[in-house]
Structure formats: C-alpha cells, structure tokens
Amino acid sequence: MPKDLKTVEYYDTYSALLTERQREAMEMYYYSDLSLTEIAQETGVTRQAAFNTIKNSEIRLYELENAMKLIEKRKKLEKKLESLKPLLKNSKQGERLIEEIRELFN
C-alpha cells in the first residue's frame, strides 16, 4: 500500500476525529513506518484487520476534508497572506500581523 503525503497532512488536521484504534494504526504506519504485519503483531489483530483499519481511516480523513475543506481553506489563506507581503514589506507591524494570522492556522 503506497503512502501518500496528503494523507499525513489530512491526519495532522483531522486525527482528533478518528477513533483511538485508528489513530494508533495510522501513527504506526505513517510515522513509525511499521509494516502491516508489524502493526498486526503490536495490536493483536490480523494483518487484514490492520490493513482495513488503515484503509478505513484514510477514507474517513478524505471524507472529512471533502466535507470541511480546512486544508483547502488554509492553503487559500496562505496565498492571500503571501500576496499581502509585498504591500507591507516596509511595515514591521504588517509583517507581524501576517505572522500572527499564520500562527492561528498552524
């Protein structure tokens, strides 16, 4: 099963909306780079159950982004903030404000 960096971005945004079991499997797979067999051994389930948990978690993350569009909105906001930079390049207060807005969304 190939790993998609977009899934990691979605996980970072929506992981709180997954079950504890889903979070555990996703973190083992994506962050600890464990194989499905290793995840199955760690969690006491079959390899197929580990695969299903990860696959269903990925599907859920994509459904959440499709419904809420938080990542899409964050990227649009980032583009708008970048377009403000040239207009405020000599304004320390403006640059500080842009950074404060960025921090709200990270």
Secondary structure, DSSP 8 states (H G I E B T S, - for coil): ----HHHHHHHHHHGGGS-HHHHHHHIIIIIS---HHHHHHHHTS-HHHHHHHHHHHHHHHHHHHHHH-HHHHHHHHHHHHHHHGGGGTT-HHHHHHHHHHHHHT-
